[in-house]
């Protein structure tokens, strides 16, 4: 059995995310890199008791960083933008 708490990391709290939520009813989350779209959709639907109408997954490349003279890279991230069926809302900060 899949533990859905191990799929979703945290919500994305930025100006762009709040604009998408207000204007287009789209929500955004960070998820673990090795999870596919179908597992993400089932996790959102079962954890929050909502129906997802569309979902977009973006895999972000790690950025080059330097810390105390040592070069390295950030960890790889995966973003999810999803929208709900009309009439449903979600309190994303309750994660």
MODELLER restraints for C-alpha pairs under 7 A, 6 or more apart:
rsr = mdl.restraints
at = mdl.atoms
rsr.add(forms.Gaussian(group=physical.xy_distance, feature=features.Distance(at['CA:4:A'], at['CA:43:A']), mean=5.12, stdev=0.5))
rsr.add(forms.Gaussian(group=physical.xy_distance, feature=features.Distance(at['CA:7:A'], at['CA:31:A']), mean=5.79, stdev=0.5))
rsr.add(forms.Gaussian(group=physical.xy_distance, feature=features.Distance(at['CA:7:A'], at['CA:32:A']), mean=5.78, stdev=0.5))
rsr.add(forms.Gaussian(group=physical.xy_distance, feature=features.Distance(at['CA:7:A'], at['CA:35:A']), mean=6.87, stdev=0.5))
rsr.add(forms.Gaussian(group=physical.xy_distance, feature=features.Distance(at['CA:7:A'], at['CA:40:A']), mean=6.85, stdev=0.5))
rsr.add(forms.Gaussian(group=physical.xy_distance, feature=features.Distance(at['CA:8:A'], at['CA:30:A']), mean=6.42, stdev=0.5))
rsr.add(forms.Gaussian(group=physical.xy_distance, feature=features.Distance(at['CA:8:A'], at['CA:31:A']), mean=4.53, stdev=0.5))
rsr.add(forms.Gaussian(group=physical.xy_distance, feature=features.Distance(at['CA:8:A'], at['CA:32:A']), mean=6.60, stdev=0.5))
rsr.add(forms.Gaussian(group=physical.xy_distance, feature=features.Distance(at['CA:9:A'], at['CA:30:A']), mean=5.43, stdev=0.5))
rsr.add(forms.Gaussian(group=physical.xy_distance, feature=features.Distance(at['CA:9:A'], at['CA:31:A']), mean=5.02, stdev=0.5))
rsr.add(forms.Gaussian(group=physical.xy_distance, feature=features.Distance(at['CA:9:A'], at['CA:32:A']), mean=6.62, stdev=0.5))
rsr.add(forms.Gaussian(group=physical.xy_distance, feature=features.Distance(at['CA:10:A'], at['CA:29:A']), mean=5.86, stdev=0.5))
rsr.add(forms.Gaussian(group=physical.xy_distance, feature=features.Distance(at['CA:10:A'], at['CA:30:A']), mean=5.42, stdev=0.5))
rsr.add(forms.Gaussian(group=physical.xy_distance, feature=features.Distance(at['CA:11:A'], at['CA:28:A']), mean=6.17, stdev=0.5))
rsr.add(forms.Gaussian(group=physical.xy_distance, feature=features.Distance(at['CA:11:A'], at['CA:29:A']), mean=4.27, stdev=0.5))
rsr.add(forms.Gaussian(group=physical.xy_distance, feature=features.Distance(at['CA:11:A'], at['CA:30:A']), mean=6.03, stdev=0.5))
rsr.add(forms.Gaussian(group=physical.xy_distance, feature=features.Distance(at['CA:11:A'], at['CA:92:A']), mean=6.66, stdev=0.5))
rsr.add(forms.Gaussian(group=physical.xy_distance, feature=features.Distance(at['CA:11:A'], at['CA:93:A']), mean=6.98, stdev=0.5))
rsr.add(forms.Gaussian(group=physical.xy_distance, feature=features.Distance(at['CA:12:A'], at['CA:28:A']), mean=5.66, stdev=0.5))
rsr.add(forms.Gaussian(group=physical.xy_distance, feature=features.Distance(at['CA:12:A'], at['CA:29:A']), mean=5.25, stdev=0.5))
rsr.add(forms.Gaussian(group=physical.xy_distance, feature=features.Distance(at['CA:12:A'], at['CA:30:A']), mean=6.55, stdev=0.5))
rsr.add(forms.Gaussian(group=physical.xy_distance, feature=features.Distance(at['CA:17:A'], at['CA:27:A']), mean=6.88, stdev=0.5))
rsr.add(forms.Gaussian(group=physical.xy_distance, feature=features.Distance(at['CA:17:A'], at['CA:28:A']), mean=6.38, stdev=0.5))
rsr.add(forms.Gaussian(group=physical.xy_distance, feature=features.Distance(at['CA:20:A'], at['CA:26:A']), mean=5.37, stdev=0.5))
rsr.add(forms.Gaussian(group=physical.xy_distance, feature=features.Distance(at['CA:21:A'], at['CA:27:A']), mean=5.64, stdev=0.5))
rsr.add(forms.Gaussian(group=physical.xy_distance, feature=features.Distance(at['CA:25:A'], at['CA:83:A']), mean=6.08, stdev=0.5))
rsr.add(forms.Gaussian(group=physical.xy_distance, feature=features.Distance(at['CA:26:A'], at['CA:81:A']), mean=6.41, stdev=0.5))
rsr.add(forms.Gaussian(group=physical.xy_distance, feature=features.Distance(at['CA:26:A'], at['CA:82:A']), mean=5.46, stdev=0.5))
rsr.add(forms.Gaussian(group=physical.xy_distance, feature=features.Distance(at['CA:26:A'], at['CA:83:A']), mean=4.50, stdev=0.5))
rsr.add(forms.Gaussian(group=physical.xy_distance, feature=features.Distance(at['CA:27:A'], at['CA:81:A']), mean=5.61, stdev=0.5))
rsr.add(forms.Gaussian(group=physical.xy_distance, feature=features.Distance(at['CA:27:A'], at['CA:82:A']), mean=5.42, stdev=0.5))
rsr.add(forms.Gaussian(group=physical.xy_distance, feature=features.Distance(at['CA:27:A'], at['CA:83:A']), mean=6.23, stdev=0.5))
rsr.add(forms.Gaussian(group=physical.xy_distance, feature=features.Distance(at['CA:28:A'], at['CA:80:A']), mean=5.47, stdev=0.5))
rsr.add(forms.Gaussian(group=physical.xy_distance, feature=features.Distance(at['CA:28:A'], at['CA:81:A']), mean=4.51, stdev=0.5))
rsr.add(forms.Gaussian(group=physical.xy_distance, feature=features.Distance(at['CA:28:A'], at['CA:82:A']), mean=6.49, stdev=0.5))
rsr.add(forms.Gaussian(group=physical.xy_distance, feature=features.Distance(at['CA:29:A'], at['CA:79:A']), mean=5.83, stdev=0.5))
rsr.add(forms.Gaussian(group=physical.xy_distance, feature=features.Distance(at['CA:29:A'], at['CA:80:A']), mean=5.24, stdev=0.5))
rsr.add(forms.Gaussian(group=physical.xy_distance, feature=features.Distance(at['CA:29:A'], at['CA:81:A']), mean=6.76, stdev=0.5))
rsr.add(forms.Gaussian(group=physical.xy_distance, feature=features.Distance(at['CA:30:A'], at['CA:78:A']), mean=5.85, stdev=0.5))
rsr.add(forms.Gaussian(group=physical.xy_distance, feature=features.Distance(at['CA:30:A'], at['CA:79:A']), mean=4.75, stdev=0.5))
rsr.add(forms.Gaussian(group=physical.xy_distance, feature=features.Distance(at['CA:30:A'], at['CA:80:A']), mean=6.28, stdev=0.5))
rsr.add(forms.Gaussian(group=physical.xy_distance, feature=features.Distance(at['CA:31:A'], at['CA:78:A']), mean=5.66, stdev=0.5))
rsr.add(forms.Gaussian(group=physical.xy_distance, feature=features.Distance(at['CA:31:A'], at['CA:79:A']), mean=6.28, stdev=0.5))
rsr.add(forms.Gaussian(group=physical.xy_distance, feature=features.Distance(at['CA:32:A'], at['CA:78:A']), mean=6.46, stdev=0.5))
rsr.add(forms.Gaussian(group=physical.xy_distance, feature=features.Distance(at['CA:33:A'], at['CA:77:A']), mean=6.21, stdev=0.5))
rsr.add(forms.Gaussian(group=physical.xy_distance, feature=features.Distance(at['CA:33:A'], at['CA:78:A']), mean=5.50, stdev=0.5))
rsr.add(forms.Gaussian(group=physical.xy_distance, feature=features.Distance(at['CA:37:A'], at['CA:57:A']), mean=6.90, stdev=0.5))
rsr.add(forms.Gaussian(group=physical.xy_distance, feature=features.Distance(at['CA:41:A'], at['CA:52:A']), mean=6.88, stdev=0.5))
rsr.add(forms.Gaussian(group=physical.xy_distance, feature=features.Distance(at['CA:45:A'], at['CA:51:A']), mean=5.71, stdev=0.5))
rsr.add(forms.Gaussian(group=physical.xy_distance, feature=features.Distance(at['CA:45:A'], at['CA:52:A']), mean=6.63, stdev=0.5))
rsr.add(forms.Gaussian(group=physical.xy_distance, feature=features.Distance(at['CA:50:A'], at['CA:88:A']), mean=6.97, stdev=0.5))
rsr.add(forms.Gaussian(group=physical.xy_distance, feature=features.Distance(at['CA:51:A'], at['CA:84:A']), mean=5.89, stdev=0.5))
rsr.add(forms.Gaussian(group=physical.xy_distance, feature=features.Distance(at['CA:51:A'], at['CA:85:A']), mean=5.88, stdev=0.5))
rsr.add(forms.Gaussian(group=physical.xy_distance, feature=features.Distance(at['CA:52:A'], at['CA:82:A']), mean=6.94, stdev=0.5))
rsr.add(forms.Gaussian(group=physical.xy_distance, feature=features.Distance(at['CA:52:A'], at['CA:83:A']), mean=6.00, stdev=0.5))
rsr.add(forms.Gaussian(group=physical.xy_distance, feature=features.Distance(at['CA:52:A'], at['CA:84:A']), mean=4.49, stdev=0.5))
rsr.add(forms.Gaussian(group=physical.xy_distance, feature=features.Distance(at['CA:52:A'], at['CA:85:A']), mean=6.01, stdev=0.5))
rsr.add(forms.Gaussian(group=physical.xy_distance, feature=features.Distance(at['CA:53:A'], at['CA:83:A']), mean=5.80, stdev=0.5))
rsr.add(forms.Gaussian(group=physical.xy_distance, feature=features.Distance(at['CA:53:A'], at['CA:84:A']), mean=5.12, stdev=0.5))
rsr.add(forms.Gaussian(group=physical.xy_distance, feature=features.Distance(at['CA:53:A'], at['CA:85:A']), mean=5.28, stdev=0.5))
rsr.add(forms.Gaussian(group=physical.xy_distance, feature=features.Distance(at['CA:54:A'], at['CA:82:A']), mean=5.60, stdev=0.5))
rsr.add(forms.Gaussian(group=physical.xy_distance, feature=features.Distance(at['CA:54:A'], at['CA:83:A']), mean=5.47, stdev=0.5))
rsr.add(forms.Gaussian(group=physical.xy_distance, feature=features.Distance(at['CA:55:A'], at['CA:80:A']), mean=6.99, stdev=0.5))
rsr.add(forms.Gaussian(group=physical.xy_distance, feature=features.Distance(at['CA:55:A'], at['CA:81:A']), mean=5.83, stdev=0.5))
rsr.add(forms.Gaussian(group=physical.xy_distance, feature=features.Distance(at['CA:55:A'], at['CA:82:A']), mean=4.21, stdev=0.5))
rsr.add(forms.Gaussian(group=physical.xy_distance, feature=features.Distance(at['CA:55:A'], at['CA:83:A']), mean=6.55, stdev=0.5))
rsr.add(forms.Gaussian(group=physical.xy_distance, feature=features.Distance(at['CA:56:A'], at['CA:80:A']), mean=5.71, stdev=0.5))
rsr.add(forms.Gaussian(group=physical.xy_distance, feature=features.Distance(at['CA:56:A'], at['CA:81:A']), mean=5.12, stdev=0.5))
rsr.add(forms.Gaussian(group=physical.xy_distance, feature=features.Distance(at['CA:56:A'], at['CA:82:A']), mean=6.13, stdev=0.5))
rsr.add(forms.Gaussian(group=physical.xy_distance, feature=features.Distance(at['CA:57:A'], at['CA:79:A']), mean=5.83, stdev=0.5))
rsr.add(forms.Gaussian(group=physical.xy_distance, feature=features.Distance(at['CA:57:A'], at['CA:80:A']), mean=4.61, stdev=0.5))
rsr.add(forms.Gaussian(group=physical.xy_distance, feature=features.Distance(at['CA:57:A'], at['CA:81:A']), mean=6.48, stdev=0.5))
rsr.add(forms.Gaussian(group=physical.xy_distance, feature=features.Distance(at['CA:58:A'], at['CA:78:A']), mean=5.67, stdev=0.5))
rsr.add(forms.Gaussian(group=physical.xy_distance, feature=features.Distance(at['CA:58:A'], at['CA:79:A']), mean=5.06, stdev=0.5))
rsr.add(forms.Gaussian(group=physical.xy_distance, feature=features.Distance(at['CA:58:A'], at['CA:80:A']), mean=6.28, stdev=0.5))
rsr.add(forms.Gaussian(group=physical.xy_distance, feature=features.Distance(at['CA:59:A'], at['CA:77:A']), mean=6.14, stdev=0.5))
rsr.add(forms.Gaussian(group=physical.xy_distance, feature=features.Distance(at['CA:59:A'], at['CA:78:A']), mean=4.46, stdev=0.5))
rsr.add(forms.Gaussian(group=physical.xy_distance, feature=features.Distance(at['CA:59:A'], at['CA:79:A']), mean=6.37, stdev=0.5))
rsr.add(forms.Gaussian(group=physical.xy_distance, feature=features.Distance(at['CA:60:A'], at['CA:76:A']), mean=6.26, stdev=0.5))
rsr.add(forms.Gaussian(group=physical.xy_distance, feature=features.Distance(at['CA:60:A'], at['CA:77:A']), mean=5.29, stdev=0.5))
rsr.add(forms.Gaussian(group=physical.xy_distance, feature=features.Distance(at['CA:60:A'], at['CA:78:A']), mean=5.84, stdev=0.5))
rsr.add(forms.Gaussian(group=physical.xy_distance, feature=features.Distance(at['CA:61:A'], at['CA:76:A']), mean=5.86, stdev=0.5))
rsr.add(forms.Gaussian(group=physical.xy_distance, feature=features.Distance(at['CA:62:A'], at['CA:73:A']), mean=5.94, stdev=0.5))
rsr.add(forms.Gaussian(group=physical.xy_distance, feature=features.Distance(at['CA:62:A'], at['CA:74:A']), mean=5.01, stdev=0.5))
rsr.add(forms.Gaussian(group=physical.xy_distance, feature=features.Distance(at['CA:62:A'], at['CA:75:A']), mean=5.69, stdev=0.5))
rsr.add(forms.Gaussian(group=physical.xy_distance, feature=features.Distance(at['CA:62:A'], at['CA:76:A']), mean=4.87, stdev=0.5))
rsr.add(forms.Gaussian(group=physical.xy_distance, feature=features.Distance(at['CA:63:A'], at['CA:73:A']), mean=5.58, stdev=0.5))
rsr.add(forms.Gaussian(group=physical.xy_distance, feature=features.Distance(at['CA:63:A'], at['CA:74:A']), mean=5.51, stdev=0.5))
rsr.add(forms.Gaussian(group=physical.xy_distance, feature=features.Distance(at['CA:64:A'], at['CA:72:A']), mean=5.99, stdev=0.5))
rsr.add(forms.Gaussian(group=physical.xy_distance, feature=features.Distance(at['CA:64:A'], at['CA:73:A']), mean=4.60, stdev=0.5))
rsr.add(forms.Gaussian(group=physical.xy_distance, feature=features.Distance(at['CA:64:A'], at['CA:74:A']), mean=6.67, stdev=0.5))
rsr.add(forms.Gaussian(group=physical.xy_distance, feature=features.Distance(at['CA:65:A'], at['CA:71:A']), mean=6.02, stdev=0.5))
rsr.add(forms.Gaussian(group=physical.xy_distance, feature=features.Distance(at['CA:65:A'], at['CA:72:A']), mean=5.36, stdev=0.5))
rsr.add(forms.Gaussian(group=physical.xy_distance, feature=features.Distance(at['CA:65:A'], at['CA:73:A']), mean=5.39, stdev=0.5))
rsr.add(forms.Gaussian(group=physical.xy_distance, feature=features.Distance(at['CA:65:A'], at['CA:74:A']), mean=6.81, stdev=0.5))
rsr.add(forms.Gaussian(group=physical.xy_distance, feature=features.Distance(at['CA:66:A'], at['CA:72:A']), mean=6.01, stdev=0.5))
